[in-house]
Amino acid sequence: MDSLTQIVLGAAVGELVLGKKVGNKAILWGAIAGTIPDLDVLTRPFVDGLRANELHRGVTHSILFSAVMAPLLGWWLKRHRRSLLAVFVALVAAVPLLGELPMTAKLVVGLVTAAIIALILWRSRGTDEATSREWSWLFWWSLVTHPLLDCHTNWGTQLLWPLPVKVAFNNIFVVDPFYTVPFLICVAATMFHQRTSRRRRWINGFGLMLSSSYMALTLILKLIVHTGVARSLDQQAVPHLAISTLPTPFNAVLWTATVETNDAFLIGYRSLLDEKTDFDFIRVPKNRQLLGRWAEHRNMQRLAHLTHGQYVVQSENDTLVLSDIRFGQTGSPSPETPFFMRYRLIPEGDDLRVEVVHPPALDKEKFNAAIAELWTRLKGV
């Protein structure tokens, strides 16, 4: 999920594990641990776009990574926590610095990072009552809950790396304020109570219970939507191979359903508030025949694995473009509307180069129109 949500979850887990003993330090280090798996984005400047997407939510989101890093970070923190803080802040700062930012923006980020490191080195003093083992447990739980949470989104997480299997439950959007905001309020309120206070533990526990309950609710809602779509397809006598459902942005009421047939994908919305039982959809042809001799190329096999087979092929200006349909379209659903996640397939002799097509920037007017359309559809038909 988004970085803020992972920070909140890591902070809450850190408090649960060690808050009674070290107070707000547990929240700080839990929040830090909660962001570490997403530092895999630092590999992006050094690999091509396809490889970068393959690496995302890979090794750093695995149980093995959490098991290896937890004792190492626990040992490091106990012996020299200021250097660990400085290294972490430097890594976080490197994310925008290595990205495509103007030089002025990079300079500002560098100065802010230097100021933060200086502040950390000055303020990070005092005794530490926790042992290396206890800090290791904090890091373990804060690290491993990150990929466990990401498993519920639609990108997929290589939780069992090095096994080439991605776990994706598709029951929550990557940004969901109904999950994050109440959780954030509870974690923030926790920080204003003494570390030995029973109220502090109760508030933090309530936040964890509230967020976990909402996550469980989204799984139930997904089952309801999935069952409704399947029933509607049967009533309409629509033959199909598979059905996938995932929530639309910022909510768990309106869902996108994708139905796979032999030669196309049927895509449509399903709201929990719908009175109409029919499933209305658009038909997007797979067009796999356009691949020709490239269908068995190793890069195509990589793309098929990365997209979980949910892709269509289109020809644009005599160039083949493969669209990963799991992430939706850039506008109202239609066979002509581009998808967000696309790859340009460029033949080079006997080889096939894959180039990531970045989605067009969504200006304020288009964004507001898209949100208004989703809101209207959310209220049901």
Phi, psi and omega in degrees: 000187184292162186299320180299316180297319180293325176296315180297315179298314179300319179297316181294320179292319177300317177297318180298320184282318191222007184298323182296333184265322185239001175068224186292345174298326178295322178293317179301308184287330174295319178296319178297312180299326181293343179260344186302315182303330182282358176287002174297344178294345179292346178280345188302320181292348188252358179225166178285168186300319180296315180295324179298318179291328176292323182284334183298132184057040178259244187301321183289347179254022183257159175297323180299316179300315180298319182293325181281317186285328185303307179294327178295314180291323177298318178294316181296314182299317183296329185265328181200075186293332180294321179291325178295318177298317181297317179296318181296313180298321178297320179295317179297319179294331181291338181300305177287331182295325180275353181276186183269070179251152174298155182301323179299317179296320179295322179295317178298314179300318179299317180293318179297318179298316179299320179295320180295316179299317179299318179296318180297314182296330181280319186272338186280075180230176177104173183280161180229113185277343183277152178270168176301322180297318180293320177295324179297321178294321177299313180294321179302308184290324179287328178285313188286333178288339177299301179293331177297322176290317181296337178299338183276351179268182189265354180288322183096147184226132178278068183299328184257021177312138016273006174296135184279053183238131177252134179261123181213114181269342176056042182246000178212143178286155185298335174234114180224103183297336179291334174276316192278314190297309178300322178298314180298318180299318180294317180295318178298317180295326180301323185294342184265011178243152178300147185297336180267001184288135176292328179296322178301312180294324181293317181296315179296317178297323179295319178298316178296319180294319182296313181293319179294323179295319178296319179298317178297322179298319180296328176294320178294317180296322177299317179298319179298313180296313181301315180296320179295318179294316180299318180295319180296319179296321178295319180294326180272002180056046179263110178291141182207160180261321184202158177231133173232142181228143176209149183288152175280170186305135166072016181200173176231024179259316180260127184238150171262130177249132178240121183247124180266131172243184183299320187235008183200171170244136176256122187237132179199173180262151173219116179259145176294346180262004180296136171265331177287133183269339180291146177262110179271133185215162169256154181251122179245111181299144177289321179056034181296337181295339179294340182290331179054232184289349181274356184301327182259007180295148185300324179290328175291323177295323177295318179294320179298321178290317182297322183271001184059028179078001181264075181219155174234158181241136179224157178252124179231116180054046178066017177239136178282135178234126177260128182249127173277108190279356184293337187258012173080183183250166184276002179198202180301138181303125175196157180299338183267342183289128181295152175270157182295314186259110183225154180227130177271130181258114188242108177293137176224088185068239178267007181248163180232113179270140180248127182235126179290132177262112182286135181295150179295148178297138181261108182287171186300319182296315180292322179298313180297322179294321179294318179295319179297320179295317178296319180297317178298315181290327180301326184287356171095160177229000000 
